[in-house]
Amino acid sequence: MILQMDHIRKSFDGVEVLKDISMSVDSGEVVSIIGPSGSGKSTLLRCATFLEKIDAGEIRYMDKAAVTTNNEGKAEYVPHKELKLVKEYFGLVFQQFNLFPHYSVLKNVMDAPVHVLKRPKEEVREEAMELLRRMDLESRADAYPFQLSGGQQQRVAIARALALKPSILFFDEPTSALDPELTGEVLKVIRQLAEEKMTMVVVTHEMPFARAVSNRVIFMDKGVIVEQGDPELVFGSPSQERTKQFLRNYQR
Amino acid sequence: MSFSTMLSSMGVGMLRTCLIFILTLLISLPLGMIVMLIRRPGPLPEVPRGEGTLKTLAVRLWRGFLIVLRPVMKIYIAVMRGTPLMLQLLAWYFGPYYLFGMSIRGYRFPAIIIGFSMNYAAYFAEIFRGGIEAIPKGQYEAAEILGYGKTQTFFRIILPQVIKTILPSVTNEVITLVKDTSMAFTLAYNEMFSLAKQIAASQTSFMPFVIAGVFYFIANYVVAFVMEFIEKKLSYYR
């Protein structure tokens, strides 16, 4: 099991956004999380990546505990040094790309391996160029983010995340900030990664993509997992009324 | 008195003016950065669990320091921006005598530098804060996910972008400083403008003021040129 989240609770100013959520992700699995706005899917991702702190529950990566719940029912994070090691297991691709504007494309990809992991520059450069080749961005290595289209920027962001060799990669609505024309090139890259058996969790509004690429679909609403399972089942014959309603709204 | 004599008697004043300018910048820029780092809003640092005791102690100290100094910095900035620089210079110079009965002989020049630096640091701190707050939250989040530490994030990711955004405001402030140096006459320090006034009075000539005007103009032209050069250097990205 790469990721295991158990009984996660999270509130913002007294409003409970995640209500006792449990989920796990196996090696090589591609999981899509769908659901209406405000259903808590992005918050779930931000909790999994420690950008938000959970109130209660347990999070483990590769069977290593990152968060446990103490006797009073409150979440307790492992000490900073251990958490830092756990953080190396995952990567995250943001909706808004969040590339570093003052670094070239190549430096965006290389900087963390070189300055965080302290790996030799030459070795990292070769890997980075290989990643950019896979993202079909080899020719833009020296460009700066502002010179790229949204789709290209997002592909750089994916390369940047992959450069740290994560065991699992999260995507937070990776195509929501893109022109419809450009979503295809980003989805293609994610699909390619799925074929290479990269473990991924994708929060998305792209239903056909979720259906085609993922091994499992999770439908969330109002802070709970309403339904999950094989994409053909969830999309083809959803068992819950709420899921049917959501998917109906989507088709219009 | 001939033109060249005037110029040469004002020359030493020009050097003093430059000295005030350079020393003030050298002190107020880093000082403004420190003031900003203390005053900056945001959550207090959390004391890490299970760290080596030394680091935990350092974080604890910094935390206590912030709790005490944040309101102090706010008041400091309010006073520095809310009262005339001239008055502040007088206060820095005569303050030690009136408050503590200390001798202020030989303290004239240090008082000027302290007065200018403290005043400009307050303005710079606010400019820096504006620059820091203009950086999108996503930059911090991306850095955190990629594993950068707090210090690395600040120096590698945030600061370079801050410098670019604040450059025009800093230019403004530096140009104002060039002209504000004439304020040192309040403490009877013979920088260039004080000398110009003395010569103008004794020679009943307007020429020293013309020379002073040209000097300030040229100095600021150089400042603007340098700053524009740096802005161009940083214009490779948006």
Chai-1 contact restraints between the chains, C-beta under 6 A:
chainA,res_idxA,chainB,res_idxB,connection_type,confidence,min_distance_angstrom,max_distance_angstrom,comment,restraint_id
A,L51,B,E141,contact,1.0,0.0,6.0,A-B,restraint_1
A,P79,B,R49,contact,1.0,0.0,6.0,A-B,restraint_2
A,P79,B,G50,contact,1.0,0.0,6.0,A-B,restraint_3
A,H80,B,P48,contact,1.0,0.0,6.0,A-B,restraint_4
A,L92,B,I145,contact,1.0,0.0,6.0,A-B,restraint_5
A,Q96,B,G138,contact,1.0,0.0,6.0,A-B,restraint_6
A,N98,B,G138,contact,1.0,0.0,6.0,A-B,restraint_7
A,N98,B,A142,contact,1.0,0.0,6.0,A-B,restraint_8
A,F100,B,I157,contact,1.0,0.0,6.0,A-B,restraint_9
A,P101,B,Y237,contact,1.0,0.0,6.0,A-B,restraint_10
A,H102,B,P160,contact,1.0,0.0,6.0,A-B,restraint_11
A,H102,B,Q161,contact,1.0,0.0,6.0,A-B,restraint_12
A,H102,B,Y237,contact,1.0,0.0,6.0,A-B,restraint_13
A,A112,B,L146,contact,1.0,0.0,6.0,A-B,restraint_14
A,V116,B,G147,contact,1.0,0.0,6.0,A-B,restraint_15
A,V116,B,Y148,contact,1.0,0.0,6.0,A-B,restraint_16
A,Y144,B,Y237,contact,1.0,0.0,6.0,A-B,restraint_17
A,F146,B,R238,contact,1.0,0.0,6.0,A-B,restraint_18
